[in-house]
Amino acid sequence: MAKYRQGRINDAVAQEMAIALRDVRDPRIVSNMVSVTRADVTKDLKIAKVYFSCMGDQGEAKRALSGAAGLFRRHLALALNLRITPELVFVPDGSIEHGARISELLQQIGAERAEREANREQNEETEQ
């Protein structure tokens, strides 16, 4: 039962962080198009790792998010009914880039396979 509660808390923190990001006016966050992908809260609810992705400079976005951590923590305290409001640690999420790289590699493999098949067919035609 504890894992179910932990999952609900993780989802709630991620959802509320996404809502809180809408209200931020920091140009380092707005211009980098920062979005929250997920959150992992420790079992004792003291620390929450908030994973984010952005279209711009991740280092700059992380510094801006860390600077606004107090604002986000206050938003979480008001929105969530938790005994302890976790401290926020922001972590760049590389899953989108990782997925894009895998997709790129699969396309490259497909193109090489098609090229090999075309060469094979061409060799068979010249042999006949």
Phi, psi and omega in degrees: 000331182294324180294325178296315179295318179300317178296320178295320179294317178301313180296319181294319179296315179298317181295315180292326176295320177297321178294317181295327180296332180295330184272352182283136181250007180295122182296336178291332179272315183294315183290333179273358180051062182281137175222147180273129180262323178192173177218144175234115179258137178294161183297328179274004176063023181272327184228138176236121173272120180253115180270133182227156173234155180209161181269347183248219182285115182292323180297316179295318179296319180295319178296319180293318179295318179296324177293329180262014184300324178297318178297316180294320181294321177296318178300317178296320180298321180284325186274325184253142179265075180247149178297318181236132174271121186290151170287145185258130175239124183262130183232126176296134181262115181268010184293327180292315178295322179296316178296320178295321179294318177297317178299318178298317179294321178294321177295321179295317178297318178297319180293319178295321178296317179296321178295318178297318179295320178295319177295320179297315178296321179295319178295322179293322179292321181288332178288330183279000000 
